[in-house]
Amino acid sequence: MPDSSHLLDRIDRWAIECPTRPAHTSEGRVLTWGELVAQSDALALWMDEKLAEKQGPVAVHGHKQPEMLVAFLAAVKAGRPYVPMDVSIPEQRIAKIVEGSGAALVLTPGEVSEVLSQLPPAEGRKPRRRVEGSDPFYVLFTSGSTGEPKGVVITLSNLTAFVDWLCTEHLFKRAGEVFLNQAPFSFDLSVMDLYGSLTTGGTLASVTKEELSNLKLLYQRLGDSGVTTWVSTPSFAQMCLIEKGFHSGMLPNLSRFLFCGETLAPETASQLLERFGAAGAEVWNTYGPTEATVATTSVRVDHALLTQYSPLPVGYEMPGTRVIVVDESGAEVQEGERGEIVIVGPNVSPGYLKKPELTATVFGVREGQPSYRTGDWGRAKAGLIFFEGRMDGQVKVNGYRIELGDLEANLRVLPEIADVVVLPVQKQGRVESLAAFVVLSGPKEGSDFEVSAKLKGALGERLPAYMLPRKFFFLDAFPMTPNGKADRRKLAERLG
């Protein structure tokens, strides 16, 4: 049963139950549970006094340092949401986020450390108020269609609904899990590992950008981490699979892979089961936008599911929510028909910070609960939800409308392909053709021309000729964004 106590109380209890257990590890630094709670309590009192006359959230700018966790918890203990900002975000965009959020305070890890060095212990003293119920807990800024970042407000109630579901589904061991933190804290995927760990007395093992850019360092870090719960994008796991030594021998304690953020290719899941399944590790696929608190569907991917479905489903809806597929008028479509995915339930955000008009376009109330129109194509079959790409991922080639997500899904079905990204090739402001960047599931047998011809032939049996990519590029792995997704911008640069 979900714990009915306040989320912050559920976190703080571990300082009493396991004060010397590591709460966070990063770059060789260890923050214990006793230190995390004591430091966040002291910093919360300092924030409460310093910001007494100021409104607004606390922005935290850094990269996976222990002080970031201290600042996050201190902010909400002082009754304010936090805004995480990773160092990978360009300075100009950081300035827009700080201005757009109306931040009352911006802290770096160095500044947190300096302040803490001058503070006495809290010794049971508390700020005037902490975040409660429908209060904003954090604000994550995502890309806006206008080029301006938009802040997604997630309340304590939203986060609690998500964490209760996550912990009920996976039954994490009390003070016994080590969660992999691959995504930066400014990307909502990190909420899954961060609060999965914080509420269960776990250890959050962060992988830094330096380790991600050096595979030797990365595999050493993974091998030393003791990870039991892997949380990442599928692209990150696919990159790791390039290393033949990436198997249960490297991660002997691993119990589960939890994926979110992008499409999980069947081949990636199959390889993970082959290398880790015999040791008992499970593979889970999840789906959800930032606006619905990380994820709202999930399904365990086993050999039976892989045999039955390709592309893979993103799962069953979270209990207490509804994930429905609607037509242009908002009416629910028949089972199996394609439409827009709409999420209804307690995990749905109240909207975008200081953007009421934008909020009104996609947020609403349905069946008496908050709802969010995702802008994602999908369909429902036998209780399972299938994601079929972004509704705005449509291009027109020679007069034909083509959904890039649809084409990618059909390419991933081919046994030769482990993963794929399809991009438009533009000339003089119009889309002239399509290009497919492919990670093969095995060694390339033949020249690029021969393999391309084979793939086109196989794809031509599934799709009309006008949908076929003109050019194929073969890569060992995709370049990745700081969030761990395939970097489509870098791939596009190869098109000239």
C-alpha positions in Angstrom: 0.0 0.0 0.0 1.2 3.5 -0.8 2.6 5.4 2.3 0.1 8.1 3.2 2.7 10.3 5.0 4.1 13.5 3.5 6.7 12.8 0.8 9.3 14.9 2.7 8.7 12.8 5.8 9.2 9.7 3.8 12.5 11.0 2.6 13.8 12.4 6.0 13.1 9.1 7.9 16.1 7.5 6.2 18.5 9.8 8.1 17.3 8.1 11.2 17.1 4.5 9.8 20.3 4.5 7.9 22.3 7.7 8.5 25.6 6.3 7.2 24.2 4.8 4.0 25.2 6.7 0.8 22.2 8.7 -0.5 24.2 10.0 -3.5 27.4 9.2 -5.2 29.0 11.3 -8.0 32.6 11.7 -9.3 34.0 9.9 -6.3 32.0 12.0 -3.8 29.6 10.4 -1.3 26.7 12.1 0.5 25.3 10.1 3.3 21.6 10.1 4.3 22.5 11.8 7.6 24.3 14.5 5.7 21.6 15.0 3.1 18.8 15.5 5.6 20.9 17.6 8.0 22.3 19.9 5.3 18.9 20.3 3.6 17.3 21.2 6.9 19.9 23.8 7.6 19.8 25.3 4.1 16.0 25.4 4.3 16.1 27.6 7.4 18.6 29.9 5.7 16.4 30.1 2.6 13.3 30.9 4.7 15.1 33.8 6.4 16.9 35.1 3.3 13.8 35.0 1.0 11.2 36.1 3.6 10.3 39.2 1.5 10.6 37.5 -1.9 8.3 35.4 -4.0 9.3 32.8 -6.5 11.1 29.5 -6.8 14.8 28.6 -6.2 16.8 27.8 -9.3 19.7 25.4 -9.0 22.4 25.5 -11.6 24.9 22.6 -11.7 25.6 19.1 -12.8 24.9 16.1 -10.6 26.8 17.4 -7.6 25.5 16.3 -4.2 24.8 19.9 -3.3 22.0 19.9 -6.0 20.0 17.3 -4.0 20.6 19.3 -0.8 19.3 22.5 -2.6 16.3 20.7 -4.1 15.1 19.4 -0.7 15.9 22.6 1.1 13.7 24.6 -1.4 10.6 22.5 -0.9 11.3 22.3 2.9 11.2 26.1 2.8 7.9 26.1 0.9 9.3 26.8 -2.6 9.5 24.8 -5.8 12.9 24.3 -7.3 14.0 24.8 -10.9 16.9 22.4 -12.0 19.2 23.8 -14.6 22.1 21.6 -15.9 25.4 23.1 -17.0 24.9 21.7 -20.5 22.1 24.3 -21.1 23.5 27.4 -22.9 23.9 30.6 -20.9 21.4 32.5 -23.0 18.7 29.9 -22.3 19.6 29.8 -18.6 19.0 33.5 -18.5 15.6 33.0 -20.1 14.7 30.2 -17.6 15.7 32.4 -14.6 13.7 35.3 -15.9 10.7 33.2 -17.0 10.5 31.4 -13.7 10.8 34.6 -11.6 13.4 32.8 -9.5 13.9 34.5 -6.1 17.3 32.9 -5.8 19.8 31.1 -8.1 22.3 28.7 -6.4 25.3 26.8 -7.7 26.8 23.8 -5.9 29.7 26.0 -4.9 27.5 28.6 -3.4 25.5 25.9 -1.5 28.7 24.5 -0.1 29.9 27.9 1.0 26.6 28.8 2.7 26.5 25.4 4.5 30.0 25.9 5.8 28.7 29.0 7.7 25.4 27.5 9.1 24.8 25.9 12.4 22.7 22.6 12.5 19.0 23.1 12.3 18.5 21.0 15.5 14.8 20.5 15.0 14.0 24.0 13.9 11.7 24.2 10.9 10.9 26.9 8.3 7.5 28.6 8.5 6.0 26.3 5.9 6.9 23.6 3.5 5.4 22.6 0.2 2.0 20.9 0.7 -0.7 19.3 -1.5 -1.3 21.3 -4.6 1.8 23.5 -4.1 4.4 23.5 -6.9 7.2 21.1 -6.0 9.4 21.6 -9.0 9.3 23.4 -12.4 11.0 21.8 -15.4 11.6 23.9 -18.5 11.1 22.3 -21.9 11.3 23.5 -25.5 8.5 25.7 -26.7 7.2 25.9 -30.3 8.1 29.6 -30.3 11.7 29.0 -29.3 11.0 30.2 -25.8 11.3 27.7 -22.9 8.1 26.9 -21.1 8.0 25.8 -17.4 6.0 22.7 -16.5 4.7 23.0 -13.0 4.6 19.7 -11.0 2.9 19.8 -7.7 3.6 17.7 -4.6 0.3 15.8 -5.3 1.5 15.1 -8.9 4.8 13.8 -7.7 3.3 11.8 -4.9 0.9 10.0 -7.3 3.8 9.1 -9.6 6.1 7.9 -6.8 3.3 5.8 -5.2 2.7 4.1 -8.5 6.4 3.5 -9.2 7.1 2.1 -5.7 4.0 -0.1 -5.7 4.8 -1.6 -9.2 8.4 -2.4 -8.4 8.5 -3.1 -4.7 11.9 -1.6 -4.3 13.9 -3.0 -1.3 14.0 -0.7 1.7 17.4 0.9 2.0 18.6 -1.7 -0.5 18.5 -0.2 -4.0 21.1 1.6 -6.1 19.5 3.7 -8.8 21.4 4.7 -11.9 21.1 8.4 -12.6 21.9 8.9 -16.3 19.8 11.9 -17.2 20.6 15.4 -15.9 18.3 16.8 -13.2 16.8 19.3 -15.8 15.4 16.3 -17.7 12.2 14.8 -16.2 13.5 11.2 -16.6 15.8 11.9 -13.7 12.8 12.3 -11.4 12.2 8.6 -11.8 15.6 7.6 -10.3 15.9 10.6 -8.0 12.6 10.2 -6.1 12.5 6.4 -6.5 15.8 6.4 -4.6 14.9 9.2 -2.1 11.6 7.7 -0.9 13.0 4.2 -0.5 16.3 4.9 1.3 18.3 4.1 -1.8 21.5 5.3 -3.3 21.5 7.5 -6.3 24.5 6.7 -8.5 25.0 9.6 -10.9 26.9 9.2 -14.2 28.5 12.6 -15.1 28.9 14.1 -18.6 32.6 13.4 -18.4 32.0 9.7 -17.8 29.4 9.7 -20.6 31.9 11.1 -23.0 34.6 8.5 -22.2 33.4 4.9 -22.6 36.3 3.5 -20.6 35.4 5.7 -17.6 31.7 5.0 -18.2 32.0 1.2 -18.0 34.3 1.5 -15.0 31.8 3.7 -13.2 28.9 1.3 -14.1 30.9 -1.7 -12.9 31.8 0.0 -9.6 28.3 1.4 -9.0 26.5 -1.6 -7.6 23.4 -0.5 -9.6 20.2 -2.5 -9.0 17.7 -0.3 -10.8 18.7 1.1 -14.2 16.9 4.2 -15.3 17.8 5.7 -18.7 16.7 6.5 -22.3 16.8 3.5 -24.7 19.5 5.3 -26.7 21.9 5.2 -23.7 21.4 1.5 -23.3 21.8 0.9 -27.0 25.1 2.7 -26.8 26.2 0.6 -23.9 25.4 -2.6 -25.8 28.2 -1.8 -28.2 30.5 -3.1 -25.5 30.5 -6.9 -25.5 31.4 -6.8 -21.8 28.1 -5.0 -21.0 26.3 -7.9 -19.4 25.3 -9.3 -16.1 29.0 -9.8 -15.2 29.5 -6.0 -15.2 26.3 -5.4 -13.3 25.7 -8.5 -11.2 23.2 -6.8 -8.8 20.9 -5.4 -11.6 17.2 -6.3 -11.1 15.5 -4.1 -13.6 15.8 -1.7 -16.6 13.3 1.2 -16.6 13.1 3.0 -19.9 11.4 6.3 -20.7 11.9 9.4 -22.9 11.9 7.8 -26.4 10.9 4.7 -28.3 12.3 1.4 -27.0 13.3 -0.7 -30.0 12.5 -4.4 -29.9 16.1 -5.3 -30.8 17.4 -3.2 -27.8 15.0 -5.0 -25.4 15.9 -8.4 -26.9 19.7 -7.8 -26.5 19.2 -6.7 -22.9 17.2 -9.8 -22.1 19.8 -12.0 -23.8 22.6 -10.5 -21.7 20.9 -9.8 -18.4 17.7 -11.9 -18.4 19.3 -15.1 -17.2 20.5 -13.3 -14.1 16.9 -12.2 -13.4 16.9 -8.6 -14.7 13.6 -7.3 -16.0 13.1 -4.9 -18.9 10.3 -2.3 -18.5 9.0 0.2 -21.1 7.2 3.3 -19.9 5.7 6.4 -21.5 4.7 9.9 -20.4 5.4 13.5 -21.1 6.9 16.0 -18.6 3.3 17.4 -18.2 2.1 14.2 -16.7 5.0 13.7 -14.2 7.5 11.5 -16.0 5.5 8.4 -16.9 1.9 7.3 -16.9 2.0 3.8 -18.6 4.3 0.8 -18.2 4.7 -2.8 -19.3 7.3 -5.5 -18.6 8.9 -6.5 -21.9 9.6 -10.2 -22.0 10.1 -12.7 -24.8 6.4 -13.3 -25.1 5.7 -9.6 -25.6 8.6 -9.3 -28.1 7.1 -12.2 -30.1 3.6 -10.7 -30.1 4.3 -7.0 -30.8 6.6 -4.9 -33.0 6.7 -2.0 -32.4 6.5 -2.5 -28.7 3.6 -1.1 -26.7 4.4 1.6 -24.1 2.2 -0.1 -21.5 -0.9 -0.2 -19.4 -2.2 3.0 -17.8 -1.2 3.8 -14.3 -4.0 2.9 -11.8 -6.1 5.9 -11.0 -5.4 7.5 -14.4 -7.0 7.2 -17.8 -4.9 7.2 -21.0 -7.3 7.6 -23.9 -7.0 8.1 -27.7 -9.3 10.7 -29.2 -10.2 12.2 -32.6 -10.0 15.8 -33.6 -13.2 16.6 -31.8 -11.9 15.1 -28.5 -14.2 12.1 -28.7 -12.7 8.7 -27.8 -12.0 6.6 -30.9 -12.7 2.9 -31.3 -10.2 0.4 -30.0 -7.3 0.0 -32.5 -7.9 3.3 -34.2 -5.3 6.0 -34.3 -5.7 9.4 -32.6 -4.2 11.8 -30.1 -3.2 10.4 -26.7 -4.8 12.2 -23.8 -3.8 11.7 -20.2 -6.4 12.1 -17.4 -5.5 11.8 -13.7 -3.8 13.0 -10.6 -0.3 13.0 -12.2 -1.3 15.7 -14.7 0.4 19.1 -14.2 -1.8 22.2 -13.5 -0.1 23.8 -16.5 2.7 26.0 -17.7 4.2 28.6 -15.3 2.9 32.1 -16.0 1.4 31.0 -19.4 -2.4 30.8 -18.9 -3.2 31.0 -22.6 -0.8 28.3 -23.6 -2.0 26.2 -20.6 -5.6 26.5 -21.8 -4.8 25.1 -25.3 -3.7 21.6 -24.0 -4.8 21.3 -20.3 -8.3 20.9 -19.2 -10.7 18.7 -17.1 -12.1 15.4 -18.3 -14.2 13.0 -16.2 -13.7 15.3 -13.3 -9.9 15.1 -13.3 -7.1 17.2 -14.8 -6.3 16.2 -18.4 -3.5 16.9 -20.9 -3.5 16.6 -24.7 -0.1 15.2 -25.5 0.2 16.0 -29.2 1.3 12.3 -29.6 -0.2 9.9 -32.0 -1.2 6.6 -30.5 -3.8 3.8 -30.4 -5.1 1.4 -27.7 -5.4 -2.4 -28.1 -6.3 -4.9 -25.5 -5.7 -2.4 -22.7 -2.2 -1.6 -24.0 -1.2 1.9 -25.3 0.9 2.2 -28.5 2.9 5.4 -29.1 3.2 6.3 -32.8 5.2 9.5 -32.9 4.6 13.2 -32.6 1.6 14.8 -34.4 3.8 17.6 -35.4 6.4 15.2 -36.8 4.8 15.3 -40.2 6.6 16.3 -43.4 5.4 16.6 -47.0 7.5 15.0 -49.7 6.5 15.5 -53.3 3.0 16.3 -52.1 2.7 13.3 -49.8 2.2 13.7 -46.1 4.6 11.4 -44.1 4.8 10.9 -40.4 8.4 10.4 -39.5 7.4 8.4 -36.4 5.4 6.0 -38.6 8.4 5.5 -40.9 10.7 4.9 -38.0 8.4 2.4 -36.4 8.2 0.4 -39.7 12.0 0.5 -40.0 12.5 -0.8 -36.4 10.4 -3.9 -37.3 13.1 -5.0 -39.7 15.3 -7.6 -38.0 18.5 -6.0 -39.4 17.8 -2.7 -37.6 18.5 -2.1 -33.9 17.5 1.5 -33.9 16.8 4.3 -36.4 16.2 8.0 -36.8 14.6 9.5 -39.9 15.2 13.1 -40.9 14.0 15.3 -43.8 16.5 16.5 -46.4 15.7 20.1 -47.2 16.7 22.2 -50.1 15.6 25.7 -50.8 13.1 25.6 -47.9 11.3 22.4 -49.0 11.7 18.8 -48.1 13.3 17.0 -51.0 13.7 13.5 -49.6 14.2 11.5 -46.4 17.3 10.1 -44.9 17.5 7.2 -42.4 20.3 7.0 -39.8 20.6 3.3 -38.8 22.2 1.3 -36.1 22.3 -2.3 -37.3 21.5 -5.2 -35.1 24.6 -7.1 -36.4 27.7 -6.7 -38.6 27.1 -4.9 -41.9 27.1 -7.6 -44.6 28.0 -5.9 -47.8 28.6 -2.4 -49.0 26.5 0.6 -47.9 24.8 0.5 -51.3 24.0 -3.3 -51.0 22.7 -3.0 -47.4 20.7 0.1 -48.3 19.1 -1.7 -51.2 18.2 -4.7 -49.1 16.6 -2.5 -46.4 14.7 -0.5 -49.1 13.4 -3.8 -50.6 12.2 -5.1 -47.2 10.6 -1.7 -46.3 9.0 -1.5 -49.7 6.9 -4.6 -48.8 5.4 -2.6 -45.9 5.2 0.9 -47.2 4.5 2.8 -50.4 7.4 3.9 -52.5 7.0 7.6 -51.7 7.7 6.9 -48.0 11.0 5.1 -48.5 14.2 7.0 -47.4 16.4 7.9 -50.4 19.6 7.7 -48.3 20.8 5.4 -45.5 23.6 6.3 -43.1 25.1 3.5 -41.0 26.4 4.3 -37.5 27.7 2.3 -34.6 25.7 4.5 -32.2 23.8 7.8 -32.4 25.3 11.0 -31.0 23.3 11.8 -27.8 22.0 15.0 -26.3 22.8 15.7 -22.6 19.4 14.2 -21.8 20.5 10.9 -23.3 18.3 11.0 -26.4 19.4 10.6 -30.0 20.8 14.0 -31.0 18.7 14.7 -34.2 20.4 18.1 -34.6 23.9 16.6 -34.9 22.6 13.9 -37.2 21.0 16.6 -39.4 24.4 18.3 -39.7 25.6 15.3 -41.7 23.0 16.0 -44.3 24.8 19.2 -45.3 
